[in-house]
Amino acid sequence: MKLLGEKVVYKGRFMDFVIREYEINGKVKVRQMVRHPGAVAIVPVLPNGRVIYERQYRFAVGDYIYELPAGTLERGEDPLQTAQRELVEETGYLAKTWKKLAEFFLAPGYSSEYMHLFLAKDLTFVGEKRDEDEDISLVFFTVEDIREALARNFFKDAKTILGSLRYLQEVGRC
């Protein structure tokens, strides 16, 4: 496979829409993609063992969904720095202990978005600093709540499903 060229057709605030032309097996093909700087998702665990999830309105699906705290990397930003920033902004909690749980492409068929999943523990509430366009409320799940939510297909986004499963695996309850 050989990249012949690419054209940025839209440059967004944090993602670009790109058309790429490739040569594959002697044939020229055109593909559309989203170039994304990457993102983080966090499994924040309170001292009482509950995990913080967010009920957040998502414009792309036109509804509220329940998900783990997450955010987009600023260009060139370290994923752990992003996770620390996003955790405080969205939940109001600061974590003393961090552990990387996984890294994965979110939708490699059309996007370069690469996600870093972190476990955050030893949390202290310091006050949230949400963006004015975010409609978020916090929800606290026990391990059993998480198992039940997964069994009922309650979570609708990939990062939350994977993060929840990795957390259950981490605590030996998967």
Secondary structure, DSSP 8 states (H G I E B T S, - for coil): -EEEEEEEEEE-SS-EEEEEEEEETTEEEEEEEEE---EEEEEEB-TTS-EEEEEEEETTTTEEEEE--EEE--TT--HHHHHHHHHHHHH-EEEEEEEEEEEEES-TTTB--EEEEEEEEEEEE------TT--EEEEEE-HHHHHHHHHTT---SHHHHHHHHHHHHHTT--
